[in-house]
Amino acid sequence: MTVPAILAAAEIEFATHGFASARTESIAVRAHVVKGLIFHYFKSKEGLYEAVLVRAYEPISEALDKSFDKNLNATDALLTFVERLLGAMSEHPLSPVIFVLESIQGGGEQVRKLGMPSLYSRVEVLLKRGIASGEFRQMDPGHGAINIIALCGFYFCAANNISHIPGKNRNPLSKQSLSRHTEEVLALVRKGIISNS
C-alpha cells in the first residue's frame, strides 16, 4: 500500500508544481510516510518522477493499443480510441497536466529518456489509414493527431479555469461534465475528420 500511496501523492505534487518545484517533503506528508521511504523505493526524486510519468502514460497508451483492432475500420478505430482516451483521462485527470508541465518545464526530456512511444505518431498512423481508405477528409495527419489529443486533454489542464467561468458554477471533473466533454469531443471528431459525417 505504501508505493501506491507515494505515487498518488507524487502525481498531485508534480501536477501542481512540475518536477523542479515539487518537494519530496510534501509528497511524504500527503502519502503519510516518512521521507526516507520515498528514497528507499524510488532512489531519487527523478526516479519517483519517472515512475509517475510511466504510471500516467500507461492507461493512455493502453487506450490506443485497444483501438488498433484489425477488425475495425479506421473510423471505428478512431472513435474507439477517442472514447477510450477520454475514459483514461477521466479516471486519471492529472495525467494530461503532468505531460503538459513536462513539455513546458522539462522540454519533454524525461518522456524521451524513458523511450515512451509518441502518442502523436501512433495516432498519425491511424489517420493516414483513414485518409487512404477515403474514410477521413484530406488533412495533414501529423497536425490532425496533435489536434485530436489536444481536444481531449486540454480540458483537464484547464479544469480549474473552467470551474470559474461566470454563470456556469460547475465542477468540470464531475461525472456529468466529463460525460458531456466526451460527447462534444466525439461530435467534433466526427464532423471534423470523418468524410460524409
FENVEN-V818352 format. One record per residue. N is the residue number from 0. OMEGA is omega in radians with two decimals (NA if undefined). BURIAL is I if it has 16 or more other ideal C-beta (glycine too) atoms within 10 Angstrom, else O. D_CENTER is the distance of its C-alpha to the mean C-alpha in Angstrom with 2 decimals. Layout:
n->{N	N}
omega->{OMEGA	OMEGA}
burial->{BURIAL	BURIAL}
d_center->{D_CENTER	D_CENTER}
This chain:
n->{0	1	2	3	4	5	6	7	8	9	10	11	12	13	14	15	16	17	18	19	20	21	22	23	24	25	26	27	28	29	30	31	32	33	34	35	36	37	38	39	40	41	42	43	44	45	46	47	48	49	50	51	52	53	54	55	56	57	58	59	60	61	62	63	64	65	66	67	68	69	70	71	72	73	74	75	76	77	78	79	80	81	82	83	84	85	86	87	88	89	90	91	92	93	94	95	96	97	98	99	100	101	102	103	104	105	106	107	108	109	110	111	112	113	114	115	116	117	118	119	120	121	122	123	124	125	126	127	128	129	130	131	132	133	134	135	136	137	138	139	140	141	142	143	144	145	146	147	148	149	150	151	152	153	154	155	156	157	158	159	160	161	162	163	164	165	166	167	168	169	170	171	172	173	174	175	176	177	178	179	180	181	182	183	184	185	186	187	188	189	190	191	192	193	194	195	196}
omega->{-3.08	-3.10	3.08	3.13	3.12	-3.13	3.12	3.11	-3.14	3.11	3.12	-3.11	-3.12	3.11	-3.14	-2.99	-3.02	-3.06	-3.01	-3.06	3.12	-3.11	3.12	3.10	3.14	3.12	-3.14	3.14	-3.11	-3.12	-3.12	3.08	3.03	-3.05	-3.12	3.12	3.10	-3.11	3.06	-3.08	-2.99	3.06	-3.10	3.06	3.12	3.10	3.09	3.14	3.12	3.12	3.11	3.12	3.13	3.14	3.13	-3.07	-3.01	-3.12	3.12	3.12	3.12	3.11	3.13	3.13	-3.10	-3.12	-3.12	3.07	-3.09	-3.13	-3.13	2.99	-3.05	-3.14	-3.13	3.13	-3.13	-3.13	3.07	3.13	-3.10	3.14	3.13	3.10	3.11	3.07	3.12	3.13	3.11	3.11	-3.11	-2.99	3.11	-3.12	3.12	-3.13	-3.13	-3.12	3.08	3.10	3.10	3.11	-3.08	-3.03	-3.06	3.14	-3.13	-3.05	-3.11	3.10	3.10	-3.11	-3.13	3.10	3.13	3.11	-3.12	3.08	-3.12	-3.12	-3.11	3.09	3.10	3.10	3.12	3.13	3.11	3.11	3.14	3.09	-3.13	-3.13	-3.12	3.13	-3.10	3.09	3.04	-3.13	2.96	-3.04	3.09	3.10	3.09	3.13	3.13	-3.10	3.13	-3.12	3.10	3.13	3.11	-2.93	-3.07	-3.14	-3.11	3.12	-3.09	-3.04	-3.14	3.10	-3.13	-3.11	-3.13	3.12	-3.11	3.09	-3.10	3.10	-3.09	3.05	-3.08	-3.13	3.06	3.14	-3.13	-3.13	3.13	3.09	3.11	3.11	3.14	3.13	-3.08	3.11	3.12	3.11	3.13	3.12	3.11	-3.08	-3.06	-3.03	-2.97	3.12	3.09	3.08	NA}
burial->{O	O	O	O	O	I	I	I	I	I	I	I	I	I	I	O	O	I	I	O	O	I	O	I	O	I	I	I	O	I	I	O	I	O	O	O	O	I	O	O	O	I	O	O	I	O	O	I	I	I	I	I	I	O	I	I	I	O	I	I	I	O	I	I	O	O	I	O	O	O	O	O	O	I	I	O	I	I	I	I	I	I	I	I	I	I	O	I	I	I	O	I	I	I	I	I	I	I	I	I	I	I	O	O	O	I	O	O	O	I	I	O	O	O	O	I	O	O	I	I	O	I	I	I	O	I	I	I	I	I	I	O	O	O	I	I	O	O	I	O	I	O	O	I	I	O	I	I	I	O	I	I	I	O	I	I	I	O	I	O	O	I	O	O	O	O	O	O	O	O	O	I	I	O	O	O	I	I	O	O	I	I	O	O	I	I	O	O	I	O	O	O	I	I	O	O	O}
d_center->{24.50	24.54	21.72	19.16	20.48	20.11	16.50	15.68	17.79	16.39	12.77	14.37	16.59	14.23	11.88	15.27	17.20	15.35	17.02	20.41	21.19	19.81	22.88	23.46	26.17	23.83	21.57	24.81	26.06	22.96	23.00	26.80	27.66	29.81	28.16	29.89	27.90	24.69	26.63	28.27	25.09	22.96	25.85	24.30	21.73	20.12	20.21	18.47	15.74	15.31	15.23	12.47	10.32	11.41	10.82	7.12	6.94	9.51	8.39	5.94	9.10	11.35	10.37	11.45	14.39	15.70	15.78	18.08	21.00	24.12	25.71	23.29	24.17	21.64	21.35	20.68	18.24	16.18	16.41	15.66	12.47	11.33	12.56	11.02	7.45	8.27	10.02	7.48	5.45	9.14	10.15	7.83	7.56	7.74	4.72	3.73	7.49	8.21	7.05	8.93	11.71	11.96	12.54	14.93	16.74	16.65	16.68	14.04	16.93	15.42	12.86	16.05	18.18	16.24	16.54	13.01	13.55	12.14	9.65	11.63	14.89	14.26	13.54	16.52	18.69	18.06	18.97	22.02	23.13	23.08	24.93	27.48	28.18	28.62	25.99	23.92	25.49	26.24	23.51	22.06	19.46	17.71	17.34	16.59	13.52	12.31	13.30	11.72	8.12	9.21	10.93	8.11	5.84	9.06	10.46	8.57	9.54	12.95	13.55	16.46	18.05	17.75	19.56	22.46	23.11	26.88	28.11	24.85	24.98	22.01	19.14	15.99	14.31	17.40	17.48	19.47	17.28	14.10	16.46	17.76	14.44	13.86	17.51	17.43	14.52	16.29	19.54	18.50	17.27	20.55	22.69	21.13	20.70	22.96	26.68	29.09	26.61}
